Amino acid sequence: MKVLGIDPGTLITGYGIVESADGGRLVRVCEGEIVTAQGSPLSERLLVISKRLAEIVDKYRPDTVSVESLFYAKNVKSAILLGHARGVAFLSAAAFGIPVAEYSPAKIKQAVVGYGGATKGQVQKMVKFLLKTGEDPKPDAADALAAAICHIHHSGGVSRELGRGA
């Protein structure tokens, strides 16, 4: 199973693909951040995100997309902007006929770190450990990889014990 995790944002959208390989191993396929120009109109930023996600999906052909669900936000404007970026992620998956799974930030952190209130730094360290990468992924890419790992765990692709096969 190959899962594209997406951490949506209108300025930075993190993405990462994780594959559940033989024996239940977790394999990092790719990761990165789509960075948009802060001063550009929202419509242009969303178009950049859409085009880049389409390129990623077309190149890697994931089986599923996993997106962090919208969480309670004190700032209404931030929540609305996040909703726009999430819509682009959903549309990008739908355009290729790929199903989308949603997980709360706490559920993603629980699946990767073992604690739903983990910090971004803790998520980065555990993603690095689980995927056996040489360096910490960038924060938004780490969150996206964590979303992908969460889906693999919740779909039965890998046991929760440090990414070892069931």
DOTOR-243453 format. One line per field, with one value per residue (C-alpha): residue in three letters; x, y, z; residue number from 1. Coordinates in Angstrom, 1 decimal, decimal comma. Each point is the difference from the previous one (the first is absolute). Layout:
code: c(ALA_...)
u: c(X_...)
v: c(Y_...)
w: c(Z_...)
pos: c(NUM_...)
//
This chain:
code: c(MET_LYS_VAL_LEU_GLY_ILE_ASP_PRO_GLY_THR_LEU_ILE_THR_GLY_TYR_GLY_ILE_VAL_GLU_SER_ALA_ASP_GLY_GLY_ARG_LEU_VAL_ARG_VAL_CYS_GLU_GLY_GLU_ILE_VAL_THR_ALA_GLN_GLY_SER_PRO_LEU_SER_GLU_ARG_LEU_LEU_VAL_ILE_SER_LYS_ARG_LEU_ALA_GLU_ILE_VAL_ASP_LYS_TYR_ARG_PRO_ASP_THR_VAL_SER_VAL_GLU_SER_LEU_PHE_TYR_ALA_LYS_ASN_VAL_LYS_SER_ALA_ILE_LEU_LEU_GLY_HIS_ALA_ARG_GLY_VAL_ALA_PHE_LEU_SER_ALA_ALA_ALA_PHE_GLY_ILE_PRO_VAL_ALA_GLU_TYR_SER_PRO_ALA_LYS_ILE_LYS_GLN_ALA_VAL_VAL_GLY_TYR_GLY_GLY_ALA_THR_LYS_GLY_GLN_VAL_GLN_LYS_MET_VAL_LYS_PHE_LEU_LEU_LYS_THR_GLY_GLU_ASP_PRO_LYS_PRO_ASP_ALA_ALA_ASP_ALA_LEU_ALA_ALA_ALA_ILE_CYS_HIS_ILE_HIS_HIS_SER_GLY_GLY_VAL_SER_ARG_GLU_LEU_GLY_ARG_GLY_ALA)
u: c(0,0_1,3_-1,4_0,4_-0,3_-0,8_0,4_-2,0_0,8_-0,4_3,6_1,7_-1,6_1,9_-0,1_1,5_-0,5_0,5_-0,3_-0,7_2,6_0,5_0,1_-2,0_3,1_-0,7_1,8_0,3_-0,6_0,3_-0,8_0,1_-1,7_-2,0_0,8_-2,1_0,7_-1,4_-1,0_-1,7_-3,8_-1,6_-1,3_3,6_1,3_-2,7_0,8_3,7_-1,0_-2,4_2,4_2,9_-2,3_-1,2_3,6_0,8_-3,1_0,6_3,7_-0,4_-3,6_-0,9_-2,8_-1,4_0,4_0,0_-0,7_0,0_-3,5_-1,1_0,5_-1,5_1,6_-0,3_0,8_-2,9_2,0_2,7_-2,6_-1,6_3,3_0,9_-3,4_0,9_3,3_-1,8_-2,5_2,9_1,4_-3,3_-0,6_3,5_-0,7_-3,5_1,4_2,0_-2,8_2,0_-1,8_0,7_0,2_-0,1_1,6_0,1_3,3_-0,2_-0,6_2,9_2,3_-1,3_0,8_3,5_1,2_-2,4_-1,3_-2,7_1,5_3,5_2,0_1,0_3,6_-1,1_-1,9_3,1_2,2_-2,4_-0,6_3,8_0,2_-2,9_1,1_3,7_1,0_3,3_-1,3_-3,2_-2,5_-1,2_-2,8_-2,9_1,4_0,3_-3,6_-1,0_2,1_-1,6_-3,5_1,1_1,4_-3,2_-2,1_2,2_-0,3_-3,8_-0,5_1,9_3,0_2,6_-0,1_0,3_3,1_2,6_-1,0_0,8_-2,2_-3,0)
v: c(0,0_3,4_3,0_3,7_2,0_3,7_2,7_2,8_3,7_3,0_1,1_-3,4_-3,4_-2,9_-3,3_-3,4_-3,5_-3,1_-3,5_-3,1_-2,5_-3,7_-1,0_3,1_2,3_3,7_1,5_3,7_0,6_3,8_3,0_3,8_3,3_2,0_3,6_2,8_3,7_1,7_3,2_-1,7_-0,3_-3,0_-1,3_-0,1_-1,7_-2,7_-0,5_-0,6_-2,5_-1,7_-0,3_-1,3_-2,6_-1,2_-0,4_-2,0_-2,2_-0,6_-0,9_-2,3_-1,3_-0,5_-2,3_2,3_3,6_0,8_3,6_1,5_1,0_3,5_0,6_2,7_3,3_3,2_2,0_-0,2_1,4_-2,7_-2,7_1,2_0,2_-3,5_-1,2_1,3_-1,9_-3,1_0,4_0,1_-3,2_-1,8_1,2_-1,1_-3,5_-0,1_1,0_-3,3_-2,1_-0,5_-0,4_2,5_-0,9_2,7_-0,2_2,6_1,5_-1,9_-3,3_0,5_0,9_-3,0_-2,4_1,3_1,2_-1,9_3,3_2,2_3,2_-0,5_3,0_0,5_-0,8_-3,3_-0,9_0,8_-2,2_-3,0_0,3_0,0_-3,0_-2,0_0,7_-0,4_3,2_1,7_3,4_1,6_0,8_3,6_0,7_0,0_-3,0_-1,9_0,7_-1,3_-3,1_-0,5_0,2_-2,7_-2,2_0,5_-1,2_-3,1_-0,8_0,5_-2,0_-3,0_0,4_0,1_-0,8_2,9_-1,3_2,3_-0,7_-3,8_-2,4_-1,6)
w: c(0,0_-1,0_1,9_-0,8_3,2_-0,3_2,6_-1,6_0,2_-2,3_0,5_0,6_-0,9_1,2_-1,9_0,4_-1,4_2,2_-1,3_2,1_-1,4_0,5_3,6_0,9_-0,2_-0,5_-3,0_-0,7_-3,7_-0,1_2,0_-0,3_0,5_-2,6_0,9_-1,5_-0,2_3,1_-1,8_-2,9_-0,3_1,7_-3,3_-1,4_3,1_-0,2_-3,7_0,8_2,6_-2,3_-2,9_2,2_1,7_-3,4_-1,1_3,1_-0,3_-3,7_0,6_3,0_-0,3_3,7_1,0_2,5_1,2_3,7_1,1_3,4_0,9_0,9_3,7_2,3_-0,7_2,0_-3,1_-2,5_-2,9_0,5_0,1_-3,2_-1,8_1,2_-1,3_-3,5_0,0_1,2_-2,8_-2,5_1,5_-0,3_-3,5_-1,0_1,3_-1,6_-3,4_0,0_1,6_3,2_3,3_2,8_3,7_2,7_3,4_2,8_1,0_3,3_-1,7_-2,3_2,9_2,0_-2,9_-0,5_3,4_2,3_1,5_-1,6_1,5_-1,5_-1,3_-3,6_1,0_1,5_-3,2_-2,1_2,2_-0,1_-3,7_-0,5_2,2_-1,5_-3,6_0,8_-1,7_0,5_1,1_1,3_-2,7_-0,2_2,5_-2,5_-2,0_3,3_0,9_-3,5_0,4_3,4_-1,6_-2,4_2,7_2,0_-2,8_-0,6_3,8_0,0_-3,1_1,4_-2,3_2,8_3,7_2,3_1,7_-1,5_-3,6_0,1_-1,9_1,8)
pos: c(1_2_3_4_5_6_7_8_9_10_11_12_13_14_15_16_17_18_19_20_21_22_23_24_25_26_27_28_29_30_31_32_33_34_35_36_37_38_39_40_41_42_43_44_45_46_47_48_49_50_51_52_53_54_55_56_57_58_59_60_61_62_63_64_65_66_67_68_69_70_71_72_73_74_75_76_77_78_79_80_81_82_83_84_85_86_87_88_89_90_91_92_93_94_95_96_97_98_99_100_101_102_103_104_105_106_107_108_109_110_111_112_113_114_115_116_117_118_119_120_121_122_123_124_125_126_127_128_129_130_131_132_133_134_135_136_137_138_139_140_141_142_143_144_145_146_147_148_149_150_151_152_153_154_155_156_157_158_159_160_161_162_163_164_165_166)
//
